[in-house]
Amino acid sequence: MSIVRYHSRMTTIPLIALVGPTAVGKTALSLALAERLGGEIICADSRQIYRQMDIGTAKPTPAERAAVPHHLLDIADPGEDFSLARYQDVATAAIAEVAGRGRLPLLVGGTGQYLAALLEGWQIPRVAPQPELRARLEQQAASVGVAALHTRLAAIDPTAAAGIAPTNLRRIIRALEVYEVSGQPISAQQTKIPPPYTTRTIWLTLPATQLYARIDRRVDAMMAAGLLDEVRGLVERGYKFDMPAMSSLGYREFKPLLEGTATLDECIQRLKFNTHAFARRQPAWFRRLPNVAPLAADAPDVVAQALGVIRVIG
């Protein structure tokens, strides 16, 4: 039975967020906590939302998903452009639905933007993707360079441009798209309203050398489990590497192999290095989250320690 109770008279929903870099051990701890607290797991991973992408995203196994209810896995096709706003909407609904049944929502993942948007209450512009506009901007970037589009963005929305790297074409195009469709800078539409949650955030940590070793072992296990066949199968079904899902970590590294410009060993090593780099960037998001408590992932009593930092809510 859960130590955290929810009822309809509460003005806020109790929410536990379990965050940490890739391969740190979030899945195992989330399962243990869910079983002890009467919880259900809500995915906060921008790749695990995609169907047919199981191995490369380290998605929970069928047995793990049978042991504890999971939400927001396999909700989009790899060819879909799954926006941050859409994630915020479906995650908000899932949290409310789980809590409404008297269960404890456990938000689990390492996608910092997803976590921050949900837990900080970002008000995201509801401007639908404009395929023709995006194609035109991509053509301009190919013609005059991505930096030129960034310069254009700086002229109309210097605040947004200051927060977007001049090489990040996807975010630059999104900011230009929002401005052209709505007539308002995207930065002016990105306010925050505190969400209706009483949140406790557990941040799993490991020293870099230990984390990198775990990452390398995970990549080797993924290869043994058939990651290359998964990538090939997606390509054969028509999913291209310039699609958002296929351009993500764990998939894009095999493009040179399939094009005949790199060996398998080179691609595997590149995947390990890229994952190390990703793991180094993730903490910048975690430390900003509400009511965050770091916890050593390799502690022998990690479950007991996690339970100790979860305060009774309700």
C-alpha positions in Angstrom: 0.0 0.0 0.0 1.2 3.5 -0.8 2.6 5.7 2.0 1.4 8.6 0.0 -2.4 9.1 -0.3 -4.3 11.1 -2.8 -7.9 12.2 -2.6 -10.1 14.5 -4.5 -10.1 17.2 -1.8 -6.4 17.8 -2.2 -5.4 20.9 -4.1 -2.1 19.5 -5.3 -1.1 16.0 -6.5 1.8 14.2 -4.8 4.5 13.5 -7.4 7.9 11.7 -7.1 10.4 12.5 -9.8 13.3 10.0 -10.3 15.9 11.5 -12.5 19.5 10.9 -13.5 21.8 10.4 -16.4 21.5 7.5 -18.8 22.5 4.1 -17.5 22.7 5.3 -13.9 20.0 2.8 -12.7 16.7 4.7 -12.8 14.7 1.7 -14.0 15.6 -0.7 -11.2 15.0 1.9 -8.5 11.8 3.1 -10.0 10.4 -0.5 -10.0 11.4 -1.0 -6.4 9.8 2.3 -5.3 6.7 1.7 -7.3 6.2 -1.7 -5.8 6.7 -0.4 -2.2 4.7 2.8 -2.6 1.8 1.7 -4.8 3.1 3.7 -7.7 2.9 3.8 -11.4 5.7 4.9 -13.7 5.3 7.8 -16.1 8.0 8.0 -18.8 10.1 11.2 -19.0 12.3 10.0 -21.9 12.1 11.6 -25.3 13.1 8.4 -27.1 11.1 5.8 -25.2 7.9 7.4 -26.5 8.6 5.9 -29.9 7.3 2.5 -31.0 9.7 0.0 -32.6 12.6 1.6 -30.8 13.1 -0.7 -27.9 16.8 -1.7 -27.6 18.4 1.6 -28.5 16.3 3.5 -26.0 16.8 1.0 -23.2 13.1 0.7 -22.8 11.7 -1.3 -19.8 11.4 -5.0 -20.7 8.0 -6.7 -21.0 8.5 -8.3 -17.6 9.2 -4.9 -16.0 6.2 -3.4 -17.6 4.1 -6.3 -16.4 5.3 -5.9 -12.9 4.5 -2.2 -12.6 2.1 -0.1 -14.8 4.0 2.2 -17.2 2.6 5.2 -19.0 3.8 7.2 -22.1 5.8 4.4 -23.7 5.2 3.6 -27.4 2.8 6.5 -28.0 4.3 7.8 -31.3 5.6 6.4 -34.5 9.3 7.1 -35.3 8.3 9.4 -38.2 6.3 11.7 -36.0 7.5 15.1 -34.8 6.6 14.8 -31.1 6.7 18.3 -29.6 7.5 19.4 -26.1 4.0 20.8 -25.8 2.5 17.4 -26.7 4.6 15.7 -24.1 3.5 18.2 -21.4 -0.1 17.6 -22.3 0.0 13.8 -22.2 2.2 13.7 -19.1 -0.1 16.1 -17.2 -3.1 13.9 -18.1 -1.3 10.7 -17.1 -0.3 12.1 -13.7 -3.8 13.3 -13.0 -5.2 9.9 -14.1 -2.8 7.9 -11.9 -3.4 10.1 -8.8 -7.1 10.1 -9.4 -7.1 6.3 -8.8 -5.3 6.7 -5.5 -1.9 5.6 -6.9 1.4 7.5 -6.6 2.7 9.0 -9.9 6.4 8.3 -10.4 7.9 10.5 -13.1 11.0 8.6 -14.3 13.5 9.7 -17.0 16.5 11.7 -18.0 15.2 14.1 -20.6 15.8 17.4 -18.9 13.6 19.6 -21.1 10.6 17.3 -20.5 11.2 17.2 -16.8 11.7 21.0 -16.5 8.7 21.8 -18.6 6.4 19.6 -16.6 7.7 20.3 -13.1 8.3 24.1 -13.6 5.0 24.6 -15.4 6.3 26.0 -18.7 3.7 27.7 -20.8 4.7 26.5 -24.2 3.4 28.2 -27.4 0.7 26.1 -29.0 1.8 26.7 -32.6 1.4 23.5 -34.6 4.3 22.5 -36.8 4.3 24.1 -40.3 5.9 21.6 -42.7 6.1 23.9 -45.7 7.6 26.7 -43.6 10.1 24.4 -42.0 11.1 23.0 -45.4 11.6 26.6 -46.7 13.8 27.5 -43.7 15.8 24.3 -44.0 16.5 25.1 -47.7 17.6 28.6 -46.6 19.9 27.1 -44.0 21.4 24.8 -46.6 21.9 27.8 -48.9 23.1 30.6 -46.7 24.1 28.7 -43.5 22.5 28.0 -40.1 24.2 31.0 -38.6 22.3 33.3 -41.0 19.0 32.0 -39.6 20.3 32.5 -36.1 21.2 36.1 -37.0 17.6 36.6 -38.3 16.2 35.2 -35.0 18.4 37.5 -33.0 16.9 40.5 -34.8 13.3 39.6 -33.9 13.8 37.7 -30.6 17.2 38.4 -29.0 16.2 36.6 -25.8 15.4 33.4 -27.6 18.5 33.7 -29.8 20.7 34.1 -26.7 19.5 30.8 -25.4 19.9 28.8 -28.6 23.2 27.7 -30.0 23.9 29.1 -33.5 24.3 25.5 -34.7 21.0 24.2 -33.4 18.9 24.4 -36.6 15.9 22.6 -35.2 15.4 25.1 -32.3 16.2 28.1 -34.5 13.5 27.0 -37.0 11.0 26.4 -34.2 11.5 29.9 -32.9 11.2 31.5 -36.3 8.1 29.3 -37.0 6.4 30.5 -33.8 7.1 34.1 -34.6 5.9 33.9 -38.2 2.7 32.1 -37.3 1.7 33.9 -34.1 3.4 37.3 -34.7 4.9 37.1 -31.2 8.4 36.2 -30.1 8.7 32.7 -28.7 10.4 34.0 -25.6 7.4 36.2 -24.8 5.2 33.1 -24.8 7.5 31.0 -22.6 6.3 32.0 -19.1 5.9 29.7 -16.1 2.9 28.9 -13.9 3.6 26.6 -10.9 2.0 23.2 -11.7 -0.4 21.5 -9.2 2.1 19.1 -7.8 3.8 18.6 -4.4 7.0 17.2 -5.9 10.0 15.4 -4.4 12.8 14.8 -6.8 15.5 12.1 -6.4 18.6 12.7 -8.5 20.6 9.5 -9.0 24.3 10.2 -9.3 27.5 8.3 -10.0 31.2 9.3 -10.4 32.0 9.8 -14.1 34.3 6.8 -14.4 31.7 4.5 -13.0 29.0 6.0 -15.1 31.0 5.7 -18.3 31.7 2.0 -17.5 28.0 1.4 -17.0 27.3 3.2 -20.3 29.9 1.1 -22.2 28.5 -2.2 -20.7 25.0 -1.1 -21.7 26.0 -0.4 -25.3 27.7 -3.8 -25.5 24.5 -5.4 -24.1 22.4 -3.5 -26.7 24.6 -4.7 -29.5 24.3 -8.3 -28.2 20.5 -7.9 -28.0 20.2 -6.9 -31.7 20.5 -3.0 -31.8 22.0 -3.1 -35.3 19.1 -5.2 -36.6 16.7 -2.8 -34.9 18.3 0.2 -36.7 18.3 -1.7 -40.0 14.7 -2.6 -39.6 13.6 1.0 -39.0 15.5 2.1 -42.1 13.9 -0.6 -44.2 10.5 0.5 -43.1 11.2 4.0 -44.5 12.4 5.9 -41.4 15.2 8.2 -42.4 18.1 9.4 -40.2 17.0 13.1 -40.6 13.7 12.3 -38.7 13.7 13.4 -35.1 13.6 9.9 -33.6 16.2 8.4 -35.9 18.6 11.4 -35.4 18.7 10.6 -31.7 21.4 9.0 -29.7 21.7 5.3 -30.3 20.5 5.4 -33.9 22.3 8.2 -35.7 25.7 6.6 -34.9 25.0 3.7 -37.3 24.2 5.9 -40.4 27.9 5.8 -41.5 27.9 2.0 -41.3 24.8 1.7 -43.4 26.3 4.2 -45.9 29.6 2.2 -46.1 31.8 5.0 -44.6 32.6 3.5 -41.2 33.1 0.1 -39.6 30.8 -1.4 -37.0 33.5 -1.0 -34.3 33.9 2.7 -35.2 30.1 3.2 -34.8 30.0 1.4 -31.5 32.8 3.5 -30.2 31.2 6.7 -31.4 28.0 5.7 -29.6 29.8 5.2 -26.4 31.6 8.5 -26.6 28.4 10.4 -27.6 26.6 8.8 -24.7 29.4 9.9 -22.3 29.0 13.4 -23.6 25.2 13.3 -23.3 25.5 12.1 -19.7 27.9 15.0 -18.9 25.2 17.5 -20.1 22.2 16.1 -18.3 23.0 17.4 -14.8 22.6 21.0 -15.9 18.9 20.2 -16.1 18.6 18.1 -13.0 20.0 20.6 -10.5 17.3 23.1 -11.4 14.3 20.8 -10.6 12.1 21.4 -7.5 12.9 19.8 -4.1 15.8 17.8 -5.5 17.9 15.4 -3.4 21.0 13.8 -4.9 21.4 10.1 -4.1 24.4 7.9 -4.9 23.2 5.2 -7.3 25.7 2.7 -6.1 24.8 2.9 -2.4 24.1 -0.6 -1.1 20.9 0.6 0.6 19.8 2.9 -2.3 16.2 1.8 -2.0 16.0 2.5 1.7 17.8 5.9 1.2 15.3 6.8 -1.6 12.4 6.0 0.7 14.0 8.1 3.4 14.1 11.2 1.2 10.5 10.8 0.1 8.4 12.7 2.6 4.9 11.6 3.3 2.6 13.9 1.2 -1.1 14.2 2.0 
